[in-house]
C-alpha cells in the first residue's frame, strides 16, 4: 500500500513540476517588449487548441501596469473571440 501511495505522490509532484515550469514560462513574458502581442497570441491559441489559459499573463501584466489593465482585458477578449472563430472553422472544415 505504501508503494502505491508513493507512486501517486511522485506522479503528483511530476505533474506539478510541469505546470510550474509552464507557469514560470508564461510569467516570463510579462517582462518582455512584446508582452501585449504574447497575450493576444496566447488568448487566440488557448481558445482554439492550446490548453494554457492567458489569465496568468494577463494578471501579471495588469498588476505590473494597472493603468493598462483594461487594455489587456480587451486585448485578451479579442484574441479569445477570434481564436474561438478559428477553432470553429477548424472543426467545420477538418472534421471529416
C-alpha positions, 0 to 999 in steps of 0.5 A, spaced: 500 500 500 505 504 501 508 503 494 502 505 491 501 511 495 508 513 493 507 512 486 501 517 486 505 522 490 511 522 485 506 522 479 503 528 483 509 532 484 511 530 476 505 533 474 506 539 478 513 540 476 510 541 469 505 546 470 510 550 474 515 550 469 509 552 464 507 557 469 514 560 470 514 560 462 508 564 461 510 569 467 516 570 463 513 574 458 510 579 462 517 582 462 518 582 455 517 588 449 512 584 446 508 582 452 501 585 449 502 581 442 504 574 447 497 575 450 493 576 444 497 570 441 496 566 447 488 568 448 487 566 440 491 559 441 488 557 448 481 558 445 482 554 439 487 548 441 492 550 446 490 548 453 494 554 457 489 559 459 492 567 458 489 569 465 496 568 468 499 573 463 494 577 463 494 578 471 501 579 471 501 584 466 495 588 469 498 588 476 505 590 473 501 596 469 494 597 472 493 603 468 493 598 462 489 593 465 483 594 461 487 594 455 489 587 456 482 585 458 480 587 451 486 585 448 485 578 451 477 578 449 479 579 442 484 574 441 479 569 445 473 571 440 477 570 434 481 564 436 474 561 438 472 563 430 478 559 428 477 553 432 470 553 429 472 553 422 477 548 424 472 543 426 467 545 420 472 544 415 477 538 418 472 534 421 471 529 416 
